[in-house]
């Protein structure tokens, strides 16, 4: 059951943000995966339109962050925007960014894990974890857990349900399910339910 059955694939992020304005205004928001003309930028612009307390934008590319931050400051000059560069393929970078966020705010009301990659070539993270699995699953999991004290603090100070962790995904995992028996693609035998559909 949906709370707004009138919403569909044509509903914009801005329309949704307006409906939930009271849940955004004055809140501390962290959004990962900021890229011009992407879901992260649209999400950031929608949240900025509703006057958050602070908007922390995270991306692996400083130039992408700069473009989006400049657009927000032009459209919504009252919004306090903070940008941070983080590469989700590096657990050290995730830990560093989590520490920077912890130093910059005393709580996080809303965390949006939007960053993700789609790589057609097998490569590995610094920790020797298959790249897509590391960036799309383990990276957001680690970041969320490192920020959990700030999220729990916000939850303690807010009305029930006001604090949120939102993780955006695609349906791509259905084409090739997670290979729990061979998550690093080392050629181990797969279970039937782990075999790619294509």
Secondary structure, DSSP 8 states (H G I E B T S, - for coil): --S-TT--TT--HHHHHHHTHHHHTT-EEEEE---TTSHHHHHHHHHHTT--SEEEEEES-HHHHHHHHHHHHHH-TTS-EEEEE--TT-HHHHHHHHHHHHHH-S--SEEEE------SS--B-TTS-BHHHIIIIIIHHHHHHHHHHHHHHHHHHS-TT-SEEEE---SGGGTS---TTSTT-S-----GGGS---
